[in-house]
Amino acid sequence: GLPGWYDQPYYSAYSEKKNFTASGTTGFYKKEKLSFDLESSYSFRNDQVNISEIDELFYVNSDDDFENLKIKTAVKYSLDPFILRTGAEYNAESVNSASLDKSERSREIESIYSKLEYWKNILSDKLDYHITGAVRKDFISAADFDRFMFSFDNSAEYSKSVFIFMPKYSYSQSYNLPSFSALFWADNLFSSGNADLKPEFSVQHELSLSGSADLNYVKFKAGYSYYDKKLEDLIVWIKRTNGKYTPENFKEGKITGHELLAGADILDGKLMLDASYSRMNARQFTDNPVTDGKYVIYKPVETFSASISCDHNDYKASFRVKYNGKIYLNESNSIDIYPFWLYGASVSKNFRTGKIQMNIFADCDNILDEQYQVIYGYPMPGRKIETGIEIKFK
């Protein structure tokens, strides 16, 4: 069972997931300068969820099948200091679900791309300079999206004694397709899909500086990055006057943010410390004065995570903590959730006997059973304890 929220009673929940994946890679032609590869994968997933609650606010009874087929061909040509990669991809995805307005929905994505890399070692092997540029074109069935996408990376790695520094600048264009649920969710008492949704399109600039130091038994690493991301046709679920949630393309949005990373490996990697902090300014720009200039919903203003782990004589243990700052839960920013902390821990032991390797493990998420939500009115999972045995035959 999972806990209710805001005086809602407890309810019972059951879920079962089945996954199957098959993949393969082959190289038809491999020479010193030229190679040709073919990759393919198929995945199937079945999700069954049943949630029963007295007043049916959280009632769910679903049985969904997801299928995905990918085929990728790639040609690589090397002519020092340049590397050219070009190829094509085919991606077919489908879902069969009673939650959709039709039981089955599918779409296909056909892509062509080309990428050029330049790598040069200068300053007496102390400085590695790396630059890449790429172009991509996707053809998406039943989607109004006709853009060429470009990306550019420019980085340098400077090594001196035990220190390494790496500044980097990148520019990228990308898109995010609306999910089948957002497009075709069956009309019900609480929500409905929007078949007219357009893909989100974004342009991002990112500057970063990272470094590391190897000092005997201690290895330090740290990094800082700043990003500026502009979005068009931003997809946001909003609550209508009739009380239903439906997704809509907003005019545009902008996300700027800062990220700090730090870590240390102690005693030849037997003890590891990692921490990261990010602060995000995500705003939406619309033609509606109620929503214009407001924070994008469901994106925390700031986050912090840290972990400590140790690995010694086939024993492994870790403790992790995550902080989520304020999250706005509606498009007018009139409802927000208080910040919350989540804690987790795990422990495991490896055993080896001949060709058999066995791992006994235990893991706990949300140790303090924190009551929190990231979508208004829907409680997130409480304390979760998992234990098991994994056996591998070699």
HELIX and SHEET records of a PDB file:
HELIX    1   1 PHE A  180  PHE A  184  1                                   5    
SHEET    1   A17 SER A  12  LYS A  30  0                                        
SHEET    2   A17 LEU A  34  SER A  52 -1                                        
SHEET    3   A17 VAL A  60  LEU A  79 -1                                        
SHEET    4   A17 PHE A  82  ASN A  96 -1                                        
SHEET    5   A17 GLU A 104  ILE A 122 -1                                        
SHEET    6   A17 LEU A 127  ILE A 140 -1                                        
SHEET    7   A17 PHE A 148  LYS A 160 -1                                        
SHEET    8   A17 PHE A 163  ASN A 176 -1                                        
SHEET    9   A17 GLU A 200  LEU A 215 -1                                        
SHEET   10   A17 VAL A 218  LYS A 239 -1                                        
SHEET   11   A17 TYR A 245  ILE A 266 -1                                        
SHEET   12   A17 LEU A 271  PHE A 285 -1                                        
SHEET   13   A17 GLU A 302  HIS A 312 -1                                        
SHEET   14   A17 TYR A 315  ASN A 324 -1                                        
SHEET   15   A17 PHE A 340  THR A 353 -1                                        
SHEET   16   A17 ILE A 356  ASP A 365 -1                                        
SHEET   17   A17 LYS A 384  PHE A 393 -1                                        
SHEET    1   B 2 ILE A 327  TYR A 328  0                                        
SHEET    2   B 2 ASP A 336  ILE A 337 -1                                        
END                                                                             
